[in-house]
Amino acid sequence: MPRVVDVPSRPAYVTLPAAPERPARVGEVLRPATMLRTEKPGRLQLLLADGRSFRLGGDALLRIELTLLDLVRGQIDRKSVV
C-alpha cells in the first residue's frame, strides 16, 4: 500500500474513504479511494508498494485507487521519482 513518507511543506491533506479531510501525516498508509490534496506551497512525498517514490507538487489533487494513481490536477515532481 502507498504511504506518506514526507510532508516537506504544508498545506497538505489526506481524505481517507468515508472520512473528513485532515492534515497529512508522515507514515500514514493510504488505502484505495484516498484523495490527497496540496495547496501552494504544500508538498507531499509518497512511497508506492513497488518501492517507487514521488512528490506531489503544490495545488494538486491525486486520487489513489487499487491499481492506479489518478492525478486530477497539479503536477508530480519527476525529479523525485526513483
N, C-alpha and C positions, 0 to 999 in steps of 0.2 A: 504494500500500500504506500502511496506517496506520503511524505511528511514534510513539515516546515522545518528547515534547518537553520534559517537566519532571517531576521527582520532588521536589516541594517538601518532603515528609516521608516518612519510612520507618517501618515496613517496607512495601516494595512489591516484588512478584516477577513474573517472566515465566517461563512454561513454553512453550518452542517445541516443535513436533511432534517426538516421539521423542527428547526431551532432558530432563534433570532441571531442576527449578525452580531459579532463581537470582535474585539481586537485579536489579531493573530498571535499565537504563542509558539515559541521555538519548541520543537519536539512533538508537536501535535500531529497525530496521524489523521489523514484525510480520506474519508470514505467516498464511494461513488455518490454522485449528486451533490457534492460540496461545491460551493461558489467561493472564489477568492476575489477580493476587490482591493485595489490600491487607489489612493488619491495622491496627486503630486504633493510632496516629493517622495511618497512611500515606495518602498521596495520590499520584495518578499522572495526568498530563495527556497526552492523545493528540491527534494531528493526523491526520484522515482524509484520504484521497486527494482528496476533493472540496473540501478546504480548511476543513471544519468542525472544531472543536476542543471537547473537553470534559474535565472532570476526574472521575476515578473516586474516590469517597469511601472512607473507612476501613472495614475489614471488608467488602470487596466481592470478588466473583468474576465475571469477564467472559470469555466465550469469543468469539474473533474468527473469523468464517467469511468466505468469499469475498464474499458479498453481504449479510451481516447481522452485527449485534453482539447476542450473547445475554447479557443481564445475569442471571446465575444467582442472585446475592444482592447486597444492598447498594444503593447509590444512585449516580446520576450527578449531579454538581453542575451544575444547569441554569444557574446564574449565569455559568459559564464557557463555555457553548455559544455559539459565534459564528456 
